[in-house]
Amino acid sequence: MTFYKLIPLASLTLLAGFGLSSCEKDTDGRPQIQPGNPVATKIMPDSAASGAVVTLTGSGLGDIRTIVFEKLSVPAGFQPTLNTAETLIFRVPTEAAGGVQNITFTNSAGKSVSIPFRVLAYPSVTDVSDYNFSKGKTITITGNNFDDVTAVAFADSVKGISDPATVVSKTKKQLVIQMPASTLTRGTLSITNGTGRIRTRQEFVNVDRAYQVFTDTYGTGFQDGSWGDAGTVNTKEFRNGTASASKTYQKGNWHLIAFANWSASAISYSNEYTYVTGWIKGASADYSLYLTTDASKAGFGEFVEANRIDVKANTWTYFKLKLSDMDFWLPGKTLKQLGFRIKGPDKQDETFYFDDIMLVK
């Protein structure tokens, strides 16, 4: 007689589970392709800027684990589940250095293939330390792709003038330049690196060629003409140079700071002037100041929305307003007073600082 040993159902289930688990293989979602010798046939496009999508075609590409741009050994991210043995899609990394270089593709077995590619790394500008300059002023430019800059110039392409600036220092993310003497009133910067040349969106004003209402002191013929507490020259707080004009606006009094020119140097209307520009440092809270002139249609001291400047608290705010968009200067009028008025302040006295107030052609 043959005897059979009964195995509990729970044990059978457990054994079955072990059997199934022994046949499964953990994956990360990438194609389950045995590593071989990767072959690169074509890369499209063969040149592109950071962020651009690039496609590599060939064979044996399904097991690629790393993509590295030769200059500075910059890795490129990619999604393995979207690729096949014949096609690999990735993006040019933000940190990729400009110029012709190899991109190397390596699989899990350590086998690699490389293909040449040209990274288009034009200079890009996100911020500048100042918009105003005199000869010799140093300006710091923040952005990307400055490490191989070869030339910078203050220029106006319409007038055909380009005055070379001096490169003081350069890194990938920062460029420091010294501004040149120039006959231009305003212009942009042309910046050239190994990829090519760009022109900045930011426009720069030549202080030496502007009509100065206040820089480190009152411009020729100007003096304080403020309502309420007088405006003063402040040597402890300034945006540029050595001083600013400061004004304390008393609680609830709707004061204004005025720059007045009662002399023969006051200027008559000229359509050559295009902008009014300057810096204002805010008080304890965000406020709106209203620029006003005695040559305007509304009259001196009025609140005109087109002339409003929003000033952030405890921060130097740059403004550059187009005269044709404002109520600033009527034809035939002489400009003798320029000021900034506030509604309030309602809670407490507030002090503001003004620097590099200028008219620009």
C-alpha positions in Angstrom: 0.0 0.0 0.0 1.3 3.5 -0.9 0.9 6.2 1.7 0.6 9.9 0.6 1.5 12.7 2.9 -1.0 15.5 2.8 0.4 19.0 2.4 -1.7 21.8 3.8 -3.3 24.2 1.3 -1.6 27.2 2.8 1.8 25.6 2.2 1.0 24.9 -1.4 0.1 28.5 -1.9 3.4 29.6 -0.3 5.4 27.3 -2.5 3.6 28.5 -5.6 4.4 32.0 -4.6 8.1 31.2 -4.2 8.0 29.5 -7.7 6.4 32.6 -9.3 8.8 35.0 -7.6 11.8 33.0 -8.6 10.7 33.5 -12.3 10.2 37.3 -12.0 12.8 39.9 -12.6 12.7 43.5 -11.2 12.9 46.1 -13.9 12.9 49.9 -14.0 10.7 50.0 -17.1 13.5 50.2 -19.6 13.5 47.7 -22.6 14.8 44.3 -21.5 17.6 44.1 -24.1 20.9 42.4 -23.7 23.8 44.8 -23.8 25.8 44.6 -27.0 27.9 46.9 -29.1 26.0 50.2 -29.5 26.3 51.8 -33.0 25.5 55.4 -33.7 24.3 56.1 -37.3 22.9 59.6 -37.2 22.1 62.4 -34.8 19.4 64.9 -35.6 19.9 67.8 -35.4 23.6 67.9 -35.4 23.7 71.2 -33.5 21.3 72.7 -31.0 21.0 74.9 -27.9 20.3 73.8 -24.3 16.9 72.3 -23.8 16.6 71.2 -27.4 15.3 67.6 -28.1 17.9 65.5 -30.0 17.4 62.0 -31.6 20.2 59.5 -32.0 19.5 56.6 -34.4 21.6 53.4 -34.8 21.5 49.9 -33.3 22.1 48.4 -29.9 20.9 51.6 -28.2 18.2 50.0 -25.9 20.5 49.4 -23.0 22.2 52.9 -22.9 22.6 54.0 -19.3 24.5 57.3 -19.5 24.9 60.2 -22.0 27.8 62.6 -21.5 28.8 65.7 -23.3 32.5 65.8 -23.7 33.3 69.4 -22.6 33.1 69.6 -18.8 31.8 66.0 -18.8 28.2 67.2 -18.6 25.6 64.4 -18.3 22.3 64.5 -20.2 19.1 63.3 -18.7 16.8 60.9 -20.7 13.8 58.6 -20.2 14.8 55.0 -21.0 11.2 53.8 -21.3 10.8 56.1 -24.4 13.7 54.6 -26.3 14.3 51.5 -28.4 17.2 49.6 -29.7 17.2 51.8 -32.8 16.3 55.2 -31.4 17.4 57.2 -28.4 15.8 60.6 -27.5 17.3 63.1 -25.1 17.7 66.8 -24.4 20.8 69.1 -24.5 21.6 69.8 -20.9 21.5 73.4 -19.6 25.1 73.2 -18.4 26.5 71.9 -21.7 29.5 74.0 -22.8 29.3 75.6 -26.3 31.2 74.3 -29.3 31.9 71.1 -31.2 32.4 68.1 -29.0 31.6 64.4 -28.8 28.6 63.0 -27.0 29.4 59.5 -25.5 26.7 56.9 -25.0 27.5 54.0 -22.6 25.5 50.8 -21.9 25.3 48.6 -18.8 28.2 46.5 -20.0 30.4 49.6 -20.2 30.5 49.6 -24.0 30.4 53.1 -25.5 29.9 54.9 -28.8 30.5 58.6 -29.5 29.3 61.0 -32.1 30.2 64.6 -32.8 27.7 67.4 -31.9 27.8 71.2 -31.8 26.3 72.8 -28.7 24.9 76.3 -29.5 25.6 78.1 -26.2 24.9 81.7 -27.0 25.3 84.2 -24.2 22.1 84.9 -22.3 21.5 87.8 -19.9 19.0 87.5 -17.0 20.1 90.5 -14.9 22.5 93.5 -14.8 23.9 95.4 -11.8 23.0 98.8 -13.3 21.5 100.4 -16.4 23.4 103.7 -16.1 27.1 104.3 -16.6 29.8 106.8 -17.1 33.2 106.0 -18.7 35.1 103.4 -16.6 32.0 102.2 -14.6 32.0 98.4 -13.9 28.9 96.5 -14.6 28.2 92.9 -13.6 26.1 90.8 -15.9 24.3 87.6 -14.7 23.2 84.9 -17.0 24.8 81.9 -18.8 27.5 81.0 -21.3 30.0 83.8 -20.5 33.1 81.7 -19.9 34.2 81.8 -23.5 33.2 85.5 -24.2 35.6 87.1 -26.6 34.2 90.6 -27.0 31.7 93.0 -25.6 30.7 96.4 -27.0 28.2 99.2 -26.2 26.5 99.7 -29.5 23.7 101.1 -31.6 23.2 99.1 -34.9 21.1 101.8 -36.5 23.7 104.5 -35.9 26.5 102.1 -36.8 28.4 102.9 -33.6 30.1 100.2 -31.5 32.4 101.1 -28.6 34.4 98.2 -27.2 34.0 97.5 -23.5 36.7 95.8 -21.4 36.1 92.3 -20.0 37.3 92.4 -16.4 36.4 88.8 -15.5 34.2 86.0 -16.8 32.7 82.7 -15.5 30.0 80.5 -16.9 27.3 82.5 -15.1 28.8 85.9 -14.6 30.5 88.5 -16.8 32.1 91.7 -15.4 32.8 94.5 -17.8 34.2 98.1 -17.7 32.1 100.5 -19.8 33.8 102.7 -22.5 33.6 106.4 -23.3 30.9 106.8 -25.9 29.2 109.4 -28.0 26.0 107.3 -27.7 23.3 108.5 -25.4 21.9 105.0 -24.9 22.4 101.6 -26.5 22.6 97.9 -25.9 25.5 95.5 -25.4 26.6 93.1 -28.1 28.2 90.1 -26.5 30.3 87.6 -28.6 31.4 84.1 -27.5 32.4 80.9 -29.2 28.9 80.2 -30.5 28.1 83.7 -31.8 26.9 87.1 -31.0 23.8 88.4 -29.2 22.4 91.8 -28.4 21.0 92.4 -24.9 17.3 93.3 -24.4 18.5 95.6 -21.6 19.3 99.1 -22.7 22.0 101.2 -21.0 22.1 104.9 -20.5 25.2 107.0 -20.8 25.0 109.4 -17.8 27.6 111.7 -19.4 25.3 112.3 -22.4 22.0 112.7 -20.5 20.3 115.8 -19.0 21.0 115.4 -15.3 18.3 116.5 -12.9 20.1 114.8 -9.9 23.0 112.4 -9.8 25.4 112.9 -6.9 24.1 116.4 -6.5 21.6 118.7 -8.2 22.1 119.2 -11.9 23.1 122.6 -13.3 20.5 125.2 -12.3 18.5 122.7 -10.1 17.7 123.0 -6.4 15.2 121.6 -3.9 11.6 122.9 -4.3 9.8 120.2 -2.3 6.4 120.7 -0.5 6.5 120.2 3.2 9.8 118.9 4.6 12.7 119.8 2.3 14.5 117.3 0.2 18.1 116.8 1.2 21.3 115.4 -0.3 22.0 112.2 1.5 25.6 110.7 1.5 24.7 107.6 3.6 22.2 106.1 1.2 22.7 106.0 -2.6 22.4 103.7 -5.6 25.3 105.1 -7.6 28.2 107.4 -6.9 28.3 109.0 -3.5 24.9 110.5 -2.7 21.1 110.5 -3.3 18.3 113.0 -2.8 16.1 112.0 0.2 12.7 113.1 1.2 10.5 112.4 4.2 6.8 112.4 3.4 4.8 113.2 6.5 1.8 111.1 7.5 -1.3 112.1 5.7 0.1 115.3 4.2 0.5 114.2 0.5 3.9 115.8 0.2 6.1 115.8 -2.9 9.8 116.1 -3.6 10.6 118.6 -6.3 13.7 119.3 -8.3 13.3 122.9 -9.4 15.2 124.9 -12.0 14.3 128.6 -12.0 17.5 129.6 -13.9 18.2 130.3 -17.5 19.4 126.7 -17.9 15.8 125.4 -17.6 15.1 123.6 -20.9 12.4 124.3 -23.4 10.4 121.5 -25.0 12.4 119.2 -27.3 11.0 116.1 -29.0 14.5 114.7 -29.0 14.1 113.7 -25.4 12.6 110.2 -25.2 12.8 108.9 -21.6 12.8 110.0 -18.0 14.8 107.5 -15.9 16.2 107.0 -12.4 16.3 104.9 -9.2 14.0 105.2 -6.2 14.5 103.4 -2.9 11.3 102.5 -1.2 10.2 103.0 2.4 8.7 100.5 5.0 6.0 99.3 2.6 5.1 99.2 -1.1 3.9 102.6 -2.4 3.1 104.3 -5.6 4.7 107.6 -6.5 3.4 109.9 -9.2 5.9 111.7 -11.4 4.7 115.3 -12.0 6.1 118.3 -13.9 5.0 121.9 -14.4 5.2 121.4 -18.2 2.4 118.8 -18.2 -1.2 119.1 -19.2 -2.5 118.2 -15.8 -0.2 120.7 -14.0 2.3 120.3 -11.3 1.4 118.2 -8.3 -1.5 116.2 -9.9 -1.9 112.5 -9.8 -1.8 111.0 -13.3 -2.1 107.2 -13.6 0.2 107.1 -16.7 2.9 108.7 -14.5 2.7 106.2 -11.7 5.8 104.4 -10.5 5.3 101.4 -8.2 8.1 101.3 -5.6 8.9 98.2 -3.6 9.6 98.4 0.1 13.3 98.9 1.2 14.5 98.2 -2.4 16.0 100.3 -5.1 13.6 100.3 -8.0 14.7 101.3 -11.5 12.3 103.2 -13.8 12.6 104.2 -17.4 9.4 105.8 -18.7 8.7 106.9 -22.3 7.7 110.5 -22.4 5.2 110.0 -25.2 3.3 107.5 -23.0 3.0 110.1 -20.1 1.6 113.5 -19.3 5.1 115.0 -19.0 5.9 117.8 -21.4 3.6 119.8 -23.7 5.2 121.3 -26.8 6.1 124.9 -26.3 6.5 124.6 -22.5 9.7 125.1 -20.5 10.4 122.4 -17.9 11.2 124.0 -14.6 9.9 121.6 -12.0 10.0 117.8 -11.8 8.7 116.0 -8.7 7.4 112.8 -7.2 4.2 112.9 -5.1 2.6 110.3 -2.9 -1.0 109.7 -1.8 -0.6 109.6 2.0 1.3 108.0 3.6 -1.6 107.1 5.9 0.1 105.1 8.7 3.4 106.9 9.4 6.1 109.2 8.0 8.0 107.5 5.2 11.4 108.4 3.7 12.3 107.7 0.0 15.7 108.1 -1.8 16.2 109.3 -5.4 19.3 108.8 -7.6 20.3 109.3 -11.2 17.2 111.2 -12.2 17.8 112.1 -15.8 16.2 112.9 -19.2 17.5 110.8 -22.0 17.4 111.4 -25.8 
